[in-house]
């Protein structure tokens, strides 16, 4: 059963992916490692829209099999469906948008996913 609906390609998610894909170096000003440069290894993050009933293990297994990468961590968020209404010639129309779930997947250092590889 496919738990991943689609990759999440938005400005916000692209910014998170770019920010997490860069090695960071900083120097602590206090503590045990004072004055020593510490490098934080880049672990890229990617977002997916997944089925609400999917759990983290199922999401991890599906991402690893689809994209041939190693997943270190999966964070999930549930979003409630929002009510909406609009006025038309026929009167007031009410409805509700679907609830959905977002998964942010952290990959091993060096692994990447190219969502645009099959676009011609």
N, C-alpha and C positions, 0 to 999 in steps of 0.2 A: 504494500500500500504506500502510495506516495504521500509523504508528510510535508514536503516542501512545495509550496504553491508557486512562488516566484522569488527571484533575488530582489532585494530592496535597493534600488538605485535612485537615491535622492541626494540633494545637496548636503543635507545633514549627515547621511550615512557615508557619503564620499569623503566628507571632511574628517569623520572619525577614522575611516580606513587610512587616509593619507597621514593623519597625525600618529596613528599607531604603527605605521610602517617605517618610521624613521628612528635610527639609533639615537639615544639621548645620553649626553654626558653632563654630569653636574659635580660640584665640589661641596661637600657638607661643611658648614661653618662651626658645628659643634658635635660632640659625641666621639665615639671610638674612632671613626674614620675621618677625623678633622683634617682638612687640607688635601686629602687624597681624592683623585678623580675617579668617579664611579660611572661606568657605562651601563645603561639599561638597554638590554637587547630588544630589537624590534620584533613584536609579535603582531602581525596584521590581523585586523578584525573586519568581518564582512557581515552584512545583514540579510535576513531572509524573512519573507512572510510565510508562516507555516500554519497548518491546521490547528485549531484550538485544542484538540484532544491529543496532540503530539507531545511526547515527553522529551527530556534532554538527550537520553540515550538513543532514541529513535532518530532524532535530528542529527546527532553526531554521526551515527552509522550511515545515514543517507548522504550527508555531505561528503564523508570520506569515500563512499563508493562512486558518487557522481563526478567528483572533481579530482580524485586521486591525490588527496592531501591528508595531513595528520592534524586532527582537531585536538587542541589542548583543553578548551573550555567552551561551554555553551551557556549564555545568559538568555532568559526568556522574559517577555513582558506581555501581559494581556491587556487588550484595549476593548472597552465596552462599546456597544453599538449606540450611536447617537440618534436621538429623535429629531425629525425635521418636518416642517410644514411649509406650504406655500399656498398663496391665493391665486386661483385661476378663474376663468369665466364660469366654470362649472361649480365653483365654490372652494372651500378649504380642503386641501388634500394633505393627509398626514401619512407619514411613513417612518421607517427606521432603517438606518444603515447597519450592516452586519458587524458583529463582533469579530475581532481578529486577534492573532497572536504574532508577535515579532520575536525572532531569535537572532542574537548577535553571537557569531562564532569566532573564537580566537584560534588562529592557526599557529603551527610550529614555525620557528624562525626560518626564513628562506622560502616557505611555501606561499604561493599566490594563486588567486583565482582570477581568470580573465573572462568577464561576462560578455565581452564584445568580440570574442574570437570567431564566432560563426556568422557575423554580420558581413554581408557582401555589398 
